[in-house]
Amino acid sequence: MASRIFRLVLILSLLEASTIFAAGDNNTPWQADGKLAGLVKLFETAKTRQITVDANGPADFNSIQKAVNSIPNDNNKRVVVLIKPGFYKERVQIPQNKPFITLRGTDPYKTIISYNLNAQMMRPDGLRTYGADCATLRAWGSEFIMENLTVENTYGPHPQAQTVKIVSDTALVVNCRLLGGQDTLMTHSGRHYYLNCYIEGGTDFIYGHAQAVFENCLIRSKESSHITAHAGTEPNLPTGYVFYNCRILTNDGVMTDLGRPWRPYAKVVYYNCWLDKGVKPEGWDNWRDPNREKTAFYAEYKSSGPGVNPAARVKWSHQLTDKEAKKFLPKNFMKVDGKTTDKWLRKILDFRKSFGCNDSLDKSKTGLKSK
């Protein structure tokens, strides 16, 4: 009897492992993970207020922006804007004087915020173009959270047509789909944490100045171009991108690089990521400026998949050692000024630690896996 139980446990363990490592399959679909709701709840208290939005039925408001507008300026307690399933064709702006806002859907495939603008279109006043203000969703307020939503800019593939622009000093994005072409996600500034998200686009579709971790995300390149365009402007600023346990997928026929330096001190690290066959052997691009090869920091650590080719990578990129990689773990990389673990980061780290996560995320314990 004991041997039968042992064999059954072994079979179940193998089945679980095959599910976890399905991340290497280009056809593996992305899906939201309900267990991550526990992280977002850590930012709520008994005083958290909820208002509802439903474009098709009874609710507090019939548009997301109307709900945001109803929140008092300089609000000091979290307000959850619960968005019922539906198609919301509107632009949403979270102004700087409205902190502590959570935009929450119930299903990212059924709750969609959509608009269609590009940077070259004229504003209604006819005096100037939208430029870098064409995003479907724009967030300035601190402690911004977005969960279980799809946000899209349907203009594409060119010119620039932002989907999401985040300027918040801290932002947490969980279980969201961000869809666009060129310049899908502008991580303008601040510290951002993207967990279990799907992000797709064409040229420079993840870009900006921010300090950001993308953990367990699926990143899909739809165009033979560049995935990232980070914009570090000074050598010692705590800024840059870390893609941690992510899958980097490419559409059929696409050959793209992992990034190019929008500004001289760009910093991007792919940490334990699976790379599709459409990642160019050289890996990185210097944006037609050899001087940026001396200042940009581009690196990989334990990459896997058909897009891995360390020998062919540009000579000015890095393959990190175990010791070098430690500084890019989320608990180290996301510190304030590169030194301090503040309350915002502590909540994220405590959530990870509650699942037995220390230096690396154990997907088998958290449920953070691609199915």
Secondary structure, DSSP 8 states (H G I E B T S, - for coil): -HHHHHHHHHHHHHHHHHHHGGGG-TT------GGGHHHHHTT--TT-EEEEE-SSSSSSBSSHHHHHHHS-TT--S-EEEEE-SEEEES-EEE-TT--SEEEE-S-TTTEEEEE---TTSB-TTSSSB-GGG--SEEE-SSSEEEES-EEEE-S-SSS---SEEE--SEEEEES-EEE-STT-EEE-SSEEEEES-EEEESTT-EEES-EEEEES-EEEE-SSSBSEEE---STT-S-EEEEES-EEEE-TT--BBS---SSTT-EEEEES-EE-TTB-TT----TT-GGGGGT-EEEEES-BSTT--GGGS-TTSEE--HHHHGGGSHHHHTSBTTTB--HHHHHHHHHHHTTT-SSS--HHHH-----
